[in-house]
């Protein structure tokens, strides 16, 4: 069994596992399934309009009586309306990212929400703690999707962040096994955030073609690109080849933004356009080779965790 930690006590969950709030993957079905298995399910609001977010929250409330959360990037369009929705719907946990946590933390606390903020360095972790967040999520550059510019690996980042703050630390980036969760706890973290593993479950709203491409990926199948815009880890395809060529030729931020256009992530992840879309996925995708349910993945995580504990006892 997973141990209780300050994170499980803070969130009111049974297991120290948070699902990543991933665009085009993390709808109400995935969030509810994770919460029903004892973790914290999270709805990814970064790709949603306020009305759509409200729909997903209400459907999640129908599907689980356990705590769940919503992830809101602070640079998202209509961000104020998104926060108004989570406050009105009394969402118990809010995860913020890509911006200044001071902007909304106090207001969310007044509404009774627990607040976690995603950081990519010890400096930003300290600033988040000063802003009053309840916990920080330290995300290493192994993670899929948008990353910090520091490019710190989770192993290095974990040690610096745990030393820098007194609030609970959650680690993200590279977690898809029980033994990696044990390693996170050994480093001083209170839990982990898992994205890629859950993005490829049956409950994920990602397109089947996207899931299949990821399940066939091996070592070295992803790369951190778009550093002049927003560093993003992507699965290789025609789009990434073109972006890499543009970056090698010294393309400006403006040129890259123009080529990106809009809806690239939706095309790739949600619509299954494997050549022209952004296929955002973590480096740990190389360890995942089958689609399973959330319940099956939780069982795998717990069994692997127990085996790792037993190995250490020997």
Order of alpha helices (4+ residues) and beta strands (2+ residues): alpha-beta-alpha-beta-alpha-beta-alpha-beta-alpha-beta-alpha-beta-beta-alpha-beta-alpha-beta-alpha-alpha-beta-beta-alpha-alpha-alpha
